[in-house]
Amino acid sequence: MTRIGLLSDTHHFLDEQIFEHFNNCDEIWHAGDFGTIEIAEQLLRFQTTASCKTPVLRGVYGNIDGYAIRSIYPEILRWRCEGVEVMMKHIGGYPPKYNPEVKKELIANPAQLFISGHSHILKVMYDAKLDCLHMNPGAAGRQGWQKVRTVIRFAIEDKEIKDCEVIELVK
């Protein structure tokens, strides 16, 4: 079983509460708009000292991210976590209003989990037409119009996505 902490749209700010909530996660996934490379470095340092078996920080760059992030993290990331095919893109839309590029890719190369950020709107919804779960963790940073900052914690075991928890970051 792989336990995952999912966040997005930190926009130069990493809330200390995230470390408490992600303490037992095996991997951290960031769906773009890190803001600075220091955010990624903080997450990796945290994983090194936390109970993670091996520090894993997967991520994609967002529209506000500069060269330092873009030189490390791609625009689109695909990988397999346990038995689940995962696809992540910062500006990806959601069912059925996907970014046209994302929809074309999901049809041509199906994924069981599609993750996006950008909107600052928390969404966890199943797309029956594409047989794909969509997750957008909302925004973890302070910049933006959102009133509640959120992250998601969940697990993948074999081919099952389970134990999904939405976590609200207290002001």
C-alpha positions as CSV (number, residue, x, y, z in Angstrom):
1,M,0.0,0.0,0.0
2,T,1.2,3.5,-0.9
3,R,0.0,6.4,1.2
4,I,-0.1,9.7,-0.7
5,G,-0.3,13.4,0.3
6,L,-1.6,15.5,-2.6
7,L,-1.4,19.3,-2.8
8,S,-1.4,22.1,-5.3
9,D,-1.1,25.8,-5.7
10,T,1.2,26.6,-2.8
11,H,2.2,29.8,-4.5
12,H,5.4,30.5,-2.5
13,F,3.8,29.4,0.8
14,L,4.1,26.0,2.5
15,D,1.9,25.7,5.6
16,E,3.6,23.9,8.5
17,Q,0.3,21.9,9.1
18,I,1.0,20.0,5.9
19,F,3.9,18.3,7.6
20,E,1.7,17.0,10.4
21,H,-0.9,15.7,7.9
22,F,1.6,14.1,5.5
23,N,3.8,12.6,8.3
24,N,2.7,9.0,7.4
25,C,2.6,9.4,3.7
26,D,5.0,7.4,1.5
27,E,4.9,9.9,-1.4
28,I,3.9,13.6,-1.8
29,W,2.4,14.7,-5.1
30,H,2.3,18.4,-6.1
31,A,-0.1,19.4,-8.9
32,G,1.7,22.6,-9.9
33,D,2.2,26.2,-9.0
34,F,4.9,25.5,-6.4
35,G,5.9,29.2,-6.6
36,T,9.6,28.6,-5.8
37,I,12.0,25.7,-5.8
38,E,12.3,26.1,-2.1
39,I,8.8,24.7,-1.7
40,A,9.9,21.5,-3.4
41,E,13.1,21.4,-1.4
42,Q,11.2,21.8,1.9
43,L,8.9,18.9,1.0
44,L,11.8,16.7,0.1
45,R,13.6,17.6,3.4
46,F,10.5,16.8,5.3
47,Q,10.1,13.4,3.7
48,T,13.7,12.6,4.5
49,T,13.1,13.2,8.2
50,A,9.5,11.8,8.4
51,S,8.5,8.2,8.4
52,C,8.7,7.9,4.6
53,K,10.5,4.7,3.4
54,T,12.0,6.6,0.4
55,P,11.4,10.3,-0.2
56,V,9.3,10.7,-3.3
57,L,8.1,14.0,-4.6
58,R,6.2,13.8,-7.8
59,G,5.0,17.0,-9.4
60,V,4.3,19.1,-12.5
61,Y,4.9,22.7,-13.1
62,G,2.1,25.2,-13.1
63,N,1.5,28.5,-14.9
64,I,3.3,30.6,-12.3
65,D,6.4,28.4,-12.0
66,G,9.6,29.6,-13.4
67,Y,12.7,28.0,-14.8
68,A,13.9,26.4,-11.5
69,I,10.7,24.4,-11.2
70,R,10.2,23.8,-15.0
71,S,13.8,22.4,-15.3
72,I,12.9,19.6,-12.8
73,Y,9.2,19.0,-13.1
74,P,7.4,18.4,-16.4
75,E,4.1,19.9,-17.7
76,I,2.5,16.4,-17.9
77,L,3.5,13.5,-15.8
78,R,2.4,9.8,-16.2
79,W,3.4,7.0,-14.0
80,R,2.1,3.8,-12.4
81,C,1.5,3.7,-8.6
82,E,1.0,0.1,-7.6
83,G,-1.6,-1.0,-10.1
84,V,-3.0,2.4,-10.9
85,E,-2.1,4.4,-14.0
86,V,-1.8,8.1,-13.0
87,M,-1.7,11.3,-15.1
88,M,-1.1,14.8,-13.7
89,K,-1.2,18.2,-15.4
90,H,-1.7,21.5,-13.6
91,I,-4.2,23.1,-16.0
92,G,-6.2,20.0,-16.9
93,G,-9.9,20.7,-16.3
94,Y,-12.3,18.2,-14.8
95,P,-15.0,15.8,-16.0
96,P,-16.5,16.5,-18.5
97,K,-14.8,19.9,-19.0
98,Y,-11.2,18.7,-19.5
99,N,-8.5,20.7,-21.2
100,P,-8.8,19.5,-24.9
101,E,-5.2,18.2,-24.8
102,V,-5.9,16.2,-21.6
103,K,-9.1,14.7,-22.9
104,K,-7.4,13.6,-26.1
105,E,-4.6,12.0,-24.0
106,L,-7.0,10.3,-21.5
107,I,-9.0,8.8,-24.4
108,A,-5.9,7.6,-26.3
109,N,-4.0,6.4,-23.2
110,P,-6.5,5.8,-20.4
111,A,-5.6,6.5,-16.8
112,Q,-7.4,5.4,-13.7
113,L,-6.5,8.6,-11.8
114,F,-6.2,12.1,-13.3
115,I,-4.9,14.9,-11.1
116,S,-5.0,18.6,-11.8
117,G,-4.7,21.9,-9.9
118,H,-5.0,25.5,-11.1
119,S,-8.6,26.2,-10.3
120,H,-8.1,26.4,-6.5
121,I,-11.4,24.4,-6.3
122,L,-11.3,21.1,-4.4
123,K,-12.9,18.3,-6.5
124,V,-12.9,14.6,-6.2
125,M,-15.2,13.1,-8.8
126,Y,-15.5,10.0,-10.9
127,D,-15.8,10.1,-14.7
128,A,-17.8,7.1,-15.6
129,K,-17.4,7.8,-19.3
130,L,-13.6,7.5,-19.1
131,D,-13.6,5.1,-16.1
132,C,-11.2,7.6,-14.3
133,L,-11.2,9.3,-10.9
134,H,-10.4,13.0,-11.0
135,M,-8.8,14.8,-8.1
136,N,-8.0,18.4,-7.6
137,P,-6.7,19.1,-4.1
138,G,-7.7,22.8,-4.2
139,A,-5.1,25.3,-3.1
140,A,-2.7,24.9,-0.2
141,G,-1.3,28.4,-0.4
142,R,-2.5,31.7,0.8
143,Q,-2.6,33.4,-2.6
144,G,-5.9,33.3,-4.5
145,W,-9.6,33.8,-3.9
146,Q,-10.3,30.5,-2.0
147,K,-11.6,30.8,1.5
148,V,-10.5,27.4,2.7
149,R,-7.1,25.9,2.0
150,T,-7.1,22.2,1.3
151,V,-5.0,19.1,0.7
152,I,-5.9,15.5,0.1
153,R,-4.5,12.3,1.7
154,F,-5.3,8.9,0.2
155,A,-3.9,5.5,-0.4
156,I,-3.4,3.2,-3.4
157,E,-3.3,-0.6,-2.8
158,D,-2.9,-2.8,-5.8
159,K,-5.6,-1.3,-8.2
160,E,-7.7,0.3,-5.5
161,I,-7.7,4.0,-4.7
162,K,-9.0,4.3,-1.1
163,D,-9.1,6.1,2.3
164,C,-9.5,9.5,0.6
165,E,-9.5,12.3,3.2
166,V,-9.9,16.0,2.5
167,I,-8.0,18.1,5.0
168,E,-8.8,21.7,5.6
169,L,-5.8,23.8,6.7
170,V,-6.8,26.0,9.6
171,K,-5.9,29.7,9.4
